[in-house]
Amino acid sequence: MIRPIFRMIFHLICEVMIIGRENIPKSGAYIIAINHISIIEPPFVLAFWPVAPEAVGAKDIWERKGQSLLARLYGGIQVHRGEIDKQLIESMLAVLNSGRPLLIAPEGGRSHKPGMRPAHPGVAYIVDKTCVPVLPVGVIGSTDDFLHQALRLKRPLLQMKIGKITELPPIEGKGEQRRLALKRNADLIMYKVAELLPQDYQGVYADN
């Protein structure tokens, strides 16, 4: 019920451009990995995706007025930042093992301005445990002034660029070797996202 409403809202307040729809798998489990500048990207991607993916979001979203209502209605999975959360991991594994797509922002939080930050290795851990592919998605135009422009009827351009499905190399080794391999795979995901973005959005992944 929420997704069609949000599609209508986005079409009213901005110009929507979606590139690469043909790259979305017809079925099965995969991770949708996005860049994360503001609160705009998750509802934008969720609203226009062909199916309703499960989504991971920071716990504080459930404590903010307005955002909490939407998060509860959609039924997102809460992330406790800075904590090892076994329930979170089990929830994400359950989603993917049941054959559903899962939306994740590997940066772990909003950057508030264009320029990607280093990814957390958790996304690579989930991929390693489930052996699912990753679909990189770059969102352009979702800066913190997006709503300001939209409410002033300027209808800013909001773009979603969907890349090709990506299989990550297997994680091998133990200890430090495994930790570095997870970090490399998380970075590989973000380089794939960065390829879809203009240079000023790429941040630490601009040296692709």
Backbone hydrogen bonds in HBPLUS format (Angstrom, degrees):
<---DONOR---> <-ACCEPTOR-->    atom                        ^
c    i                          cat <-CA-CA->   ^        H-A-AA   ^      H-
h    n   atom  resd res      DA  || num        DHA   H-A  angle D-A-AA Bond
n    s   type  num  typ     dist DA aas  dist angle  dist       angle   num
A0006-PHE N   A0002-ILE O   2.96 MM   4  6.24 158.1  2.01 158.2 164.8     1
A0007-ARG N   A0003-ARG O   2.92 MM   4  6.17 153.0  1.99 151.9 159.9     2
A0008-MET N   A0004-PRO O   3.06 MM   4  6.26 159.2  2.10 145.9 150.4     3
A0009-ILE N   A0005-ILE O   2.99 MM   4  6.29 156.4  2.04 146.0 152.9     4
A0010-PHE N   A0006-PHE O   2.89 MM   4  6.07 169.7  1.90 154.0 156.1     5
A0011-HIS N   A0007-ARG O   3.02 MM   4  6.21 161.2  2.05 148.3 153.6     6
A0012-LEU N   A0008-MET O   3.01 MM   4  6.22 140.8  2.17 142.7 153.4     7
A0012-LEU N   A0009-ILE O   3.06 MM   3  5.08 124.1  2.39  95.5 110.2     8
A0013-ILE N   A0009-ILE O   2.99 MM   4  6.24 156.5  2.04 158.0 163.4     9
A0014-CYS N   A0010-PHE O   2.98 MM   4  5.77 141.7  2.13 150.7 156.7    10
A0015-GLU N   A0156-PRO O   2.93 MM 141  6.00 157.8  1.98 134.5 141.9    11
A0158-LEU N   A0015-GLU O   2.84 MM 143  6.04 166.5  1.86 169.5 167.7    12
A0017-MET N   A0158-LEU O   2.99 MM 141  6.26 155.2  2.06 156.8 155.8    13
A0160-MET N   A0017-MET O   2.84 MM 143  6.32 150.6  1.92 157.1 166.7    14
A0019-ILE N   A0160-MET O   2.83 MM 141  6.21 167.0  1.84 167.8 172.1    15
A0162-ILE N   A0019-ILE O   2.78 MM 143  6.08 169.0  1.79 162.2 165.9    16
A0023-ASN N   A0020-GLY O   2.92 MM   3  5.55 164.6  1.95 121.0 126.2    17
A0024-ILE N   A0021-ARG O   3.09 MM   3  5.71 170.2  2.10 121.3 124.5    18
A0102-LEU N   A0030-TYR O   2.99 MM  72  6.47 150.4  2.08 155.8 164.5    19
A0031-ILE N   A0133-PRO O   3.06 MM 102  6.51 162.2  2.09 151.3 156.2    20
A0135-LEU N   A0031-ILE O   2.71 MM 104  5.98 170.5  1.72 172.3 172.4    21
A0032-ILE N   A0102-LEU O   2.79 MM  70  5.93 165.8  1.81 144.8 149.6    22
A0104-ILE N   A0032-ILE O   2.87 MM  72  6.08 168.9  1.89 167.1 166.0    23
A0033-ALA N   A0135-LEU O   3.09 MM 102  6.15 157.7  2.14 137.9 144.9    24
A0137-VAL N   A0033-ALA O   2.83 MM 104  5.89 150.5  1.91 174.8 166.0    25
A0034-ILE N   A0104-ILE O   3.13 MM  70  6.54 155.5  2.19 152.5 159.8    26
A0111-SER N   A0036-HIS O   2.98 MM  75  6.44 141.2  2.13 135.1 146.3    27
A0112-HIS N   A0037-ILE O   2.80 MM  75  4.78 146.9  1.90 131.6 136.5    28
A0044-PHE N   A0040-ILE O   3.10 MM   4  6.08 155.7  2.16 158.6 166.1    29
A0045-VAL N   A0041-GLU O   2.90 MM   4  6.06 171.8  1.91 168.3 168.4    30
A0046-LEU N   A0042-PRO O   2.92 MM   4  5.99 171.9  1.93 159.6 162.2    31
A0047-ALA N   A0043-PRO O   2.90 MM   4  5.77 151.8  1.98 137.7 145.2    32
A0048-PHE N   A0044-PHE O   3.32 MM   4  6.48 154.5  2.39 145.9 150.8    33
A0049-TRP N   A0045-VAL O   3.03 MM   4  5.94 122.4  2.38 149.2 162.2    34
A0054-GLU N   A0101-PRO O   3.11 MM  47  6.37 163.8  2.14 155.5 150.3    35
A0103-LEU N   A0054-GLU O   2.81 MM  49  6.15 163.1  1.83 146.9 151.7    36
A0077-ILE N   A0055-ALA O   2.78 MM  22  6.06 170.2  1.79 162.7 166.2    37
A0056-VAL N   A0103-LEU O   3.11 MM  47  6.25 151.5  2.19 159.9 164.9    38
A0057-GLY N   A0077-ILE O   2.88 MM  20  6.10 163.2  1.91 168.4 167.8    39
A0079-VAL N   A0057-GLY O   2.74 MM  22  5.71 133.9  1.95 146.8 150.8    40
A0061-ILE N   A0058-ALA O   3.03 MM   3  5.80 160.9  2.07 121.8 127.4    41
A0059-LYS N   A0079-VAL O   2.73 MM  20  5.19 148.0  1.83 157.5 146.3    42
A0062-TRP N   A0059-LYS O   2.95 MM   3  5.65 139.7  2.11 118.6 127.4    43
A0063-GLU N   A0060-ASP O   3.01 MM   3  5.02 155.9  2.07 101.5 108.8    44
A0064-ARG N   A0061-ILE O   3.29 MM   3  5.40 167.7  2.31 106.5 110.2    45
A0068-SER N   A0064-ARG O   2.80 MM   4  5.37 158.9  1.84 163.2 162.7    46
A0070-LEU N   A0066-GLY O   3.39 MM   4  6.74 163.3  2.42 149.9 153.0    47
A0071-ALA N   A0067-GLN O   2.90 MM   4  6.12 161.4  1.93 155.2 161.0    48
A0072-ARG N   A0068-SER O   2.93 MM   4  6.07 156.9  1.98 148.1 153.9    49
A0073-LEU N   A0069-LEU O   2.93 MM   4  6.12 158.2  1.98 148.7 155.0    50
A0074-TYR N   A0070-LEU O   2.90 MM   4  6.06 159.4  1.94 149.2 154.7    51
A0075-GLY N   A0071-ALA O   2.82 MM   4  5.84 148.3  1.92 138.5 148.4    52
A0076-GLY N   A0071-ALA O   3.32 MM   5  5.76 156.5  2.38 147.7 154.0    53
A0083-GLU N   A0080-HIS O   3.28 MM   3  5.82 148.8  2.38 140.4 137.9    54
A0089-ILE N   A0085-ASP O   3.17 MM   4  6.53 164.4  2.20 151.5 155.0    55
A0090-GLU N   A0086-LYS O   2.92 MM   4  6.12 163.5  1.94 150.6 155.4    56
A0091-SER N   A0087-GLN O   2.91 MM   4  6.08 151.0  2.00 143.7 151.7    57
A0092-MET N   A0088-LEU O   2.96 MM   4  6.26 162.7  1.99 157.0 160.7    58
A0093-LEU N   A0089-ILE O   2.92 MM   4  6.11 163.9  1.95 153.8 158.6    59
A0094-ALA N   A0090-GLU O   2.89 MM   4  5.99 152.2  1.97 141.9 149.8    60
A0095-VAL N   A0091-SER O   3.01 MM   4  6.28 155.1  2.08 147.9 153.8    61
A0096-LEU N   A0092-MET O   3.16 MM   4  6.42 172.0  2.17 154.0 154.7    62
A0097-ASN N   A0093-LEU O   2.82 MM   4  5.88 159.6  1.86 150.4 157.2    63
A0098-SER N   A0094-ALA O   3.01 MM   4  6.03 127.4  2.30 136.2 147.8    64
A0098-SER N   A0095-VAL O   3.22 MM   3  5.29 138.6  2.40  95.6 107.1    65
A0100-ARG N   A0095-VAL O   3.24 MM   5  5.72 163.2  2.27 150.4 149.2    66
A0099-GLY N   A0096-LEU O   3.01 MM   3  5.21 160.5  2.04 107.5 113.1    67
A0108-GLY N   A0105-ALA O   2.95 MM   3  5.87 164.8  1.98 132.3 136.4    68
A0120-HIS N   A0106-PRO O   2.88 MM  14  5.77 169.4  1.89 154.3 152.5    69
A0116-MET N   A0201-TYR O   3.05 MM  85  6.22 132.0  2.28 124.7 133.1    70
A0204-VAL N   A0116-MET O   3.04 MM  88  5.97 163.1  2.07 149.3 147.0    71
A0124-ALA N   A0121-PRO O   3.00 MM   3  5.39 123.7  2.33 108.2 122.1    72
A0125-TYR N   A0121-PRO O   3.12 MM   4  6.48 148.6  2.23 150.1 159.7    73
A0126-ILE N   A0122-GLY O   3.02 MM   4  6.35 157.5  2.07 153.7 158.3    74
A0127-VAL N   A0123-VAL O   3.09 MM   4  6.34 157.9  2.15 144.1 150.0    75
A0128-ASP N   A0124-ALA O   2.91 MM   4  6.08 157.7  1.96 144.9 151.2    76
A0129-LYS N   A0125-TYR O   2.99 MM   4  6.23 149.1  2.08 146.7 154.7    77
A0130-THR N   A0126-ILE O   3.11 MM   4  6.23 140.3  2.27 144.0 153.7    78
A0131-CYS N   A0127-VAL O   2.64 MM   4  5.29 143.4  1.76 152.1 159.2    79
A0134-VAL N   A0166-THR O   2.84 MM  32  5.07 166.6  1.86 148.8 153.3    80
A0166-THR N   A0134-VAL O   2.73 MM  32  5.07 158.2  1.77 151.5 159.1    81
A0163-GLY N   A0136-PRO O   2.86 MM  27  5.26 168.7  1.87 161.0 162.6    82
A0138-GLY N   A0161-LYS O   2.86 MM  23  5.08 162.2  1.89 151.6 154.6    83
A0161-LYS N   A0138-GLY O   2.79 MM  23  5.08 170.4  1.80 156.9 160.3    84
A0140-ILE N   A0159-GLN O   2.96 MM  19  5.04 157.3  2.01 135.5 142.8    85
A0159-GLN N   A0140-ILE O   2.89 MM  19  5.04 172.4  1.89 155.0 157.2    86
A0146-PHE N   A0143-THR O   2.90 MM   3  5.42 162.0  1.93 124.7 126.6    87
A0149-GLN N   A0145-ASP O   2.99 MM   4  6.25 159.7  2.03 153.1 157.4    88
A0150-ALA N   A0146-PHE O   2.85 MM   4  6.10 162.4  1.88 153.7 159.6    89
A0151-LEU N   A0147-LEU O   2.81 MM   4  5.90 164.3  1.84 152.2 155.4    90
A0152-ARG N   A0149-GLN O   3.15 MM   3  5.17 135.0  2.36  95.3 108.0    91
A0154-LYS N   A0149-GLN O   3.05 MM   5  5.42 165.0  2.08 155.4 152.4    92
A0153-LEU N   A0150-ALA O   2.97 MM   3  5.13 149.6  2.06 112.2 114.0    93
A0177-GLN N   A0174-LYS O   3.18 MM   3  5.53 125.4  2.49 148.6 138.0    94
A0178-ARG N   A0174-LYS O   3.43 MM   4  4.73 155.5  2.50  93.1  97.5    95
A0179-ARG N   A0175-GLY O   2.98 MM   4  6.28 160.2  2.02 152.2 158.5    96
A0180-LEU N   A0176-GLU O   2.97 MM   4  6.15 161.4  2.00 151.0 154.6    97
A0181-ALA N   A0177-GLN O   3.06 MM   4  6.24 149.3  2.16 139.1 147.8    98
A0182-LEU N   A0178-ARG O   2.94 MM   4  6.22 155.8  1.99 154.2 159.9    99
A0183-LYS N   A0179-ARG O   3.06 MM   4  6.31 155.6  2.12 144.0 150.9   100
A0184-ARG N   A0180-LEU O   2.90 MM   4  6.15 154.5  1.97 146.3 153.0   101
A0185-ASN N   A0181-ALA O   3.04 MM   4  6.29 158.7  2.08 146.6 151.7   102
A0186-ALA N   A0182-LEU O   2.94 MM   4  6.19 157.8  1.99 149.6 155.9   103
A0187-ASP N   A0183-LYS O   2.94 MM   4  6.15 158.6  1.99 148.7 154.6   104
A0188-LEU N   A0184-ARG O   2.83 MM   4  6.07 147.8  1.94 143.6 153.4   105
A0189-ILE N   A0185-ASN O   3.07 MM   4  6.37 153.3  2.14 146.9 152.3   106
A0190-MET N   A0186-ALA O   3.22 MM   4  6.55 158.2  2.27 144.3 149.6   107
A0191-TYR N   A0187-ASP O   2.82 MM   4  6.12 147.3  1.92 152.5 162.1   108
A0192-LYS N   A0188-LEU O   3.11 MM   4  6.36 150.1  2.20 144.0 151.3   109
A0192-LYS N   A0189-ILE O   3.12 MM   3  5.21 120.1  2.50  94.9 109.4   110
A0193-VAL N   A0189-ILE O   3.06 MM   4  6.48 146.0  2.17 142.6 152.5   111
A0194-ALA N   A0190-MET O   2.78 MM   4  5.99 158.5  1.82 146.1 152.5   112
A0195-GLU N   A0191-TYR O   3.01 MM   4  6.23 142.7  2.16 142.5 150.7   113
A0196-LEU N   A0193-VAL O   2.97 MM   3  5.52 152.3  2.04 113.9 122.4   114
A0197-LEU N   A0194-ALA O   2.99 MM   3  5.18 163.3  2.02 112.1 117.6   115
A0201-TYR N   A0198-PRO O   2.94 MM   3  5.53 157.5  1.99 119.6 127.0   116
A0202-GLN N   A0199-GLN O   3.08 MM   3  5.25 151.5  2.17 106.6 115.0   117
A0205-TYR N   A0202-GLN O   2.95 MM   3  5.26 156.8  2.00 137.2 134.7   118
A0206-ALA N   A0203-GLY O   3.16 MM   3  5.56 145.2  2.29 123.6 121.2   119
